[in-house]
Amino acid sequence: MTRPAGGTPVARIPWHKSLLVRLLLTSVAIAVLSVGATAWLAVQLTTRAIQEERGQVLSDDSDILRRLSGYAAAHPDWDGIGPTVRTLSRTLDRRITLTTAGGRLIADSAASGTALPARASATVDPLRTDTYTQPGAQLAGIDPRAVGPYRLSSGAVSEVNAAALLRVKCLTRFGGGGHTERMPSGRTVAVADGTSEDVVARCADETDNSAMPSEHTALVALGKLMTGCLQGDFKEMPKLDPSLRTLFGEDVVPGISDRTYEDERTQNCIDTARRTQLDPYVAPPAVLYLGDRDQQRTGFDLSPANKTKIVGVSGLVLAVTIALTALVAVRLVRPLRALTAAARQPPQHHARVAVTTKDETGFLATAFNDLTARREQMEAQRKAMVSDIAHELRTPLTNIRGWLEVTRDGLLDPDPGLIASLHDEALQLQHIIDDLRDLSAGDAGTLRLHREPLAADELIGQVAAAHRSRAEAGAVYLGADADPGLWIDADPVRMRQVLGNLVSNALRHTPAGGTVTLGARRMADEVVLTVRDTGAGISPSDLPHVFERFWRVEKSRSRRTGGSGLGLSIVRQFVEAHGGSVAVDSTPGSGAVFTVRLPRVREPD
């Protein structure tokens, strides 16, 4: 144990309970866990990156996305995708999971209940992503496999295939030849192999390669969808946009020439119309998750050199963490120790601490200093109150003792006048003791109130009648003016004491010829009781102190003529116990007005 100068012994704190040690241990544990987790994660990410660099994973993932996009382009929903997902998973050794945009599971190659991979790999949406035109790439646009109403029937396929073969024969007869290609819609188109443009145009004129009725109907419907946006007239066959070549080939229908839309707004209108037309024929967008088919990993293996690097970096991070934590902890503990030392000082010293920071510790130090200042103020008030009580009690006791000693010594006969004087002193003493008892009961919360419905006009009438003789003796007019029908829920004895104290105080400060008036008025849901006098008034600097105990406006006034100095304190105590408030307003030379506000109640039945 250690003993500070002038203080009590201070026990040493066990090292395992020290705030500094606990902060250090916590920081070390956090640092070890963070370093270990970071190292493990780095190895996992590095291993995965090496696999991706080999190209296998990226190639497989691209193929999966391409095949799923093709399924979505050819089906209006995902109901039959399960077998395809499982087959792809077994073939490519990848876990494949499809969910809706809202997170509802569509298909999963893993066992039920297996957690999803941390991040989604792609969105399968054939109306906005083209994975067909360039294998391995994801292009912005509509997947060519999304043909919808442009898909040809088996009969139409045979017809356009025959026309394409005739066209290839024509190209072979007049030029360098050609070959046929099958489009996603089922249409077969002829492709020239090194043939001049004249020969291609001649063969196009000699062979029929016009649009089928179903294609024509779909094109007209597309034109109607674009009408509102482009403000065009599509009663006739619309010109073919280059984006539709994947459906029909380079030159399908005679009279339908290529058209390049340089206006971005126009192209957006066409894209929107095509998506609207194809939307019922393709599956809704889905979120694709790709991961390892085997979720169990066997860990990682490092070379001695890599192990040395990881250990070195981990040690460095650990050392920096400990150093920074120790610095922060010392700065945190130093003001706490100062607060502890100040709190252990003897109470009479009223020790304070220096506020050196603006953080939580600084706020704590400021609060400690404020508490010390309030304690010092309360101690000063307590000493002043004890001194005032002793002074108040000493005056009547001294008078009683003096008269009794004079009578005992035979210097004065105990006549009725002497007895009356001793009785007045005893009453003064009893009055002070009763006031102190009331204040003590209020402070302790043991003040008992016997509430009952009380008429305000009767209350002020009783108080005025009780003090009228004293007012007449001082040549002061005492009047009462109250609105009828005002009721309060109050203790009659306590409320008469409240108004009696205020009236006594007003009579004491009102010169002969003056007026003291009691009033009762209604204001909203309150009953306002007032005691108004025409005395000398109270200065603004004294107004905040009038309800303090043992406080007097005239410090030199006699205790006998000036009262005990507790009357207004008792007034405030009793009024607040009734749930009300009391205030004073005064102008020097014009008197003072004491106002008591109490909750108004309904008239009893």
BELHULIN-V684469 format. One line per field, one symbol per residue. burial: # if it has 24 or more other C-alpha atoms within 12 Angstrom, else .. Layout:
BEGIN
burial: ???
END
This chain:
BEGIN
burial: ..................##..##..##..##..#...#.................##.###################..#..###.##..########.....######.....#....#############....#..############...##..##.##########....################..#...##..##..######..##.#########..........#####.###########..#............###########.#############................#...#..##..##..##..#..#.######..##.#....####.......#..##..#...#...............##..##.###.##..#..................#..#..##..#..##.##..#..........############..##..#....#####.#...#######.##################..#########...#############.......########.....#..#################.#######....##########.....
END
